[in-house]
């Protein structure tokens, strides 16, 4: 299992993360899922609070041959290991998403198809 973490942003109620992670896929990895977990730590040394998560099948990412991009609900730990749920937005409401601050119920995720050997996410 490969684990990647973003940098910690302190003293900020609306942190923005623009980090990318890449990893090489082995043949058996196409049966696995990429799990994205969102955690919050309130102070140095405190235990992280699980806010929610989502996961994507590696095969699903690879076969789309395009970037998977959008707003996704943060799901309970048990459900997040098995699925992702995209937020549906009417066409006219898309412009207003730029003004929305991140909340505990949803997150914007981009997962890029990196070709035959790599999958990237940010």
C-alpha positions as CSV (number, residue, x, y, z in Angstrom):
1,X,0.0,0.0,0.0
2,X,1.2,3.5,-0.9
3,X,0.3,6.4,1.4
4,X,0.7,10.0,0.4
5,X,0.0,13.1,2.5
6,X,-0.4,16.8,1.8
7,X,1.5,19.4,3.7
8,X,-0.1,20.6,6.9
9,X,-1.6,24.1,6.7
10,X,-1.9,25.8,10.1
11,X,-4.1,28.7,11.3
12,X,-6.4,28.6,8.3
13,X,-10.1,27.7,8.2
14,X,-10.2,27.4,4.4
15,X,-6.9,25.8,3.3
16,X,-6.3,25.2,-0.4
17,X,-4.4,22.2,-1.6
18,X,-2.9,22.0,-5.0
19,X,-0.7,18.9,-4.6
20,X,-0.2,16.0,-6.9
21,X,0.7,12.4,-6.2
22,X,1.9,9.8,-8.7
23,X,2.6,6.2,-8.3
24,X,3.4,3.3,-10.6
25,X,0.8,0.7,-11.1
26,X,1.5,-3.0,-11.1
27,X,-0.7,-5.6,-12.9
28,X,-2.8,-6.5,-9.8
29,X,-3.4,-2.9,-8.9
30,X,-6.1,-2.5,-11.5
31,X,-8.4,-4.5,-9.1
32,X,-7.8,-2.0,-6.2
33,X,-9.2,1.4,-5.3
34,X,-7.6,4.8,-4.7
35,X,-8.8,6.0,-1.3
36,X,-8.9,9.7,-0.5
37,X,-9.4,10.5,3.1
38,X,-9.8,14.0,4.5
39,X,-8.5,14.6,8.1
40,X,-8.4,17.6,10.4
41,X,-5.9,18.1,13.2
42,X,-6.7,20.9,15.5
43,X,-3.4,21.2,17.4
44,X,0.1,19.8,17.2
45,X,0.3,16.3,18.5
46,X,-3.5,15.9,18.7
47,X,-5.2,12.9,17.0
48,X,-6.6,13.6,13.5
49,X,-10.3,13.8,13.1
50,X,-11.7,11.9,10.0
51,X,-14.0,14.3,8.1
52,X,-14.9,11.9,5.3
53,X,-13.5,10.3,2.1
54,X,-14.1,8.7,-1.2
55,X,-12.5,6.1,-3.4
56,X,-12.2,5.4,-7.1
57,X,-11.5,2.1,-8.8
58,X,-8.1,2.1,-10.5
59,X,-9.6,0.3,-13.4
60,X,-12.3,3.0,-13.7
61,X,-9.7,5.8,-13.7
62,X,-7.5,4.0,-16.2
63,X,-10.4,3.1,-18.7
64,X,-11.9,6.6,-18.8
65,X,-8.7,7.9,-20.6
66,X,-9.6,11.4,-19.4
67,X,-9.4,13.5,-16.2
68,X,-12.1,12.7,-13.6
69,X,-12.9,16.1,-12.2
70,X,-15.6,17.5,-10.0
71,X,-17.2,18.0,-6.6
72,X,-17.6,14.9,-4.4
73,X,-19.4,14.2,-1.2
74,X,-17.3,13.2,1.8
75,X,-18.5,9.8,2.8
76,X,-18.4,7.9,6.1
77,X,-15.2,5.8,6.5
78,X,-16.9,2.4,5.7
79,X,-18.7,3.7,2.6
80,X,-15.7,5.8,1.3
81,X,-13.7,2.6,1.0
82,X,-16.2,1.3,-1.6
83,X,-17.4,4.3,-3.6
84,X,-17.6,7.9,-4.5
85,X,-20.6,10.1,-5.0
86,X,-20.3,13.1,-7.3
87,X,-22.3,16.3,-6.4
88,X,-24.8,17.0,-9.2
89,X,-24.9,20.6,-10.2
90,X,-27.3,22.2,-12.7
91,X,-25.5,23.9,-15.6
92,X,-26.5,27.4,-14.5
93,X,-25.2,26.8,-10.9
94,X,-21.7,25.9,-12.0
95,X,-20.4,29.4,-12.1
96,X,-21.4,30.0,-8.4
97,X,-19.2,27.1,-7.3
98,X,-16.2,29.4,-7.6
99,X,-17.6,31.4,-4.7
100,X,-18.3,28.4,-2.5
101,X,-16.0,27.7,0.5
102,X,-15.1,24.1,1.3
103,X,-17.3,22.6,3.9
104,X,-17.3,19.3,5.8
105,X,-19.8,17.8,3.4
106,X,-18.0,18.0,0.0
107,X,-14.7,18.4,-1.7
108,X,-13.4,19.1,-5.2
109,X,-11.2,16.4,-6.5
110,X,-9.3,16.0,-9.7
111,X,-7.8,12.6,-10.7
112,X,-5.9,12.6,-13.9
113,X,-5.3,9.5,-16.1
114,X,-1.6,9.2,-16.4
115,X,-1.5,6.6,-19.2
116,X,-0.5,3.0,-18.8
117,X,1.9,3.3,-15.9
118,X,0.8,6.1,-13.6
119,X,-2.3,7.5,-12.0
120,X,-2.1,11.1,-10.6
121,X,-4.5,12.8,-8.2
122,X,-4.6,16.2,-6.5
